[in-house]
């Protein structure tokens, strides 16, 4: 390898590393502590739940009816290991903040045919101790409305109905909780 090609390779690698850490490239909308509030001004209203074939733990929900509350929308499927790994964190947030105005809505969007079964989803809810509302999105209509691409994915919607934070995959649990707590404190 020549010195010139080595320098070009190092430059390309540096650009990839820098680009992978920039907001927006990783799929997150907010990184800085005050960013969720600034991002809310730039985002439109969160899409409503669409094409839901079954609701668990709740009557059908409508985002318009949830204005004034902080909403965490969690896209998951019970056959996804990464999704299952996030469930304890989501259920903990629900337990901790539900009485302060947090509404958690799990959107179960199946990846495989066996995940479409109502009884399989119900068994998964029982197995994981999920008591918050869960929408069964078998035709991916809510998934598509959010332009979601990954399991799991979390969207935090502020009291005015705007998405202020989005995260794909596992992790960012502290940032998710800080964002929820900040939004709840702003309204109290």
N, C-alpha and C positions, 0 to 999 in steps of 0.2 A: 504494500500500500504506500503510495507516495505521500509526502508531507502535505501536499495540497488536498488530496482526497481525505486524509485524516482530519484536516482542519474543517472541510466541508461537512464531514460526518459529525464532528463535535458540534458544529453550529446547528445542524439539523436536530441533533439530540437535545441541545439546550432549548431550542424553540418548542420542541414537543413537551419538555418538562415544564417550561413556563406556561405554555398554553393549557396544559392539563390542570394547572392550579388556579387559573383565572375564573372568576365567577361567570356563570352562564355556560361554560364549556362542560362542567361536571354535571349540569342539570339542576344545580341549586340556584335559587333566585336571591338568596340572602346569606351573607357571611358576617358582615359587620353588625355590632349590637343594635345600631339604629336603622339598619337597612330594611327590616321588614316594613317599617312605617313609610319609608321613602319608596319602596317598591310598590306598595299598595296604590300609590297615586298613579303609577304608570300602568298597572294591570287593569284589565276589565273585570267584570263580575265573574265569579266562578260559575261554571255550567251547572245546571240542575241535574238531578239524577234522572236518567233516561233509560227506558227499556228494561226496567227491573222486573224480573220474573217472580221474585219472592222476597219478602222482608222477614227477617228474624229479629226477635227481641223488641219489635216496634211496629206500630202502624206505618204505612208509607210516609216517608219524609219528603219535604220540599224545601230547598235552600231558602226560598223567599220567606218561609215561615220561621226560619232559624236566624233571621236578621236580629242583631243585638247580641248574638252569642258568638263565641269563638268556636269554629268547627275544624276538627281534624278529620280529613278524608284519607283513609288508609286502603290503598289497592293491594290486594293479596290473593293468594289461593292456597288452600290447605296442603297441596302436594309440593309446594315450593319450600325447600329447607330454609332458604334465606328469609322467606316470609314468616315461617314458624319461629325463627330466631328473634324476629322483631315483636312478636305478639306479647311477650311478657312486659315489654316496655310500653306498648300501646295500652294494655289493660291497666298497668300501673298509673299511667297518665289519666286515664278515665276515672279510676278510683280516687285519685288525688284531687282532680279539678272539676269533676262533674257537678259538684254542689256550688261551684264558683262561676259557672256559666260555660263550661266546655262541653261540647257535644262531639262525640267520636262516632263516625260512621265508617264501618268497614265495608268496602266494596269488593265482594268476592267475584273476581273475574277468572273463569277457568282457563287453564292452558291446555288441559287434556280432556277428552270426552267424559271420563269417569268423575271429573270434578264438577260436572253439571248436575249431578244428583242432589236433590233437596235433602234426602236422608243422610248422604255423606257429608254435606255441609253442616247439617244439624249436629251430627256426631262430632265433627271437628270443633264446633263451637263449645259443645259440652266438654270435650277432651281438654281444650285450652282455657276453659273458664271464662269465655267471652260472654258478657252480659250487655254490652253496648249494641246499638242497632247495626245490623249487617244487611246489606242489599246484595241479592244474587243477580249478577250482571252477565247472564249466560250468553247474550248476543253482543257483548262488548260495547254496548251503546254509550254507557257512561264513560268507560275506558276511552272510547274514541272522542267523546265530547271534551275530555280533559287533554286529549292528544297524548295520553300516557303511553309509555313504551316499555316500562320495566315492572317486574315484581321484586320486591315490594316497592311501593312509592307512597310518600306521604305529602299531603297538601294541607297547609294551614290557611284557613279563610278567616278574615277579620270580621268584626261586627257589622261592617257595611257590605259584606258579601264579596270582598276581593281576595284573591289569592296573594298572600304576602310571603309565603315560604314554600319551597318544594324541595324534596330530597328523594333520590332514588337509592335503593339498596339498604343494607344494614348500616348502623352507626348514626352519628350526629344526634344521639339521644339527648345529650345535654343542650345542644343548640335548639332542638325541637322544644324541649321543656322551657328553656329560657324565653323563646319566642311566645309560647302559649302564656306563660306567667306574665310577661310584659304586656301582652294584649289584654289579659284579664285585669291587670292592675290599672291599665289606662282607662278602663271603663268603671272602676270602682271609686 
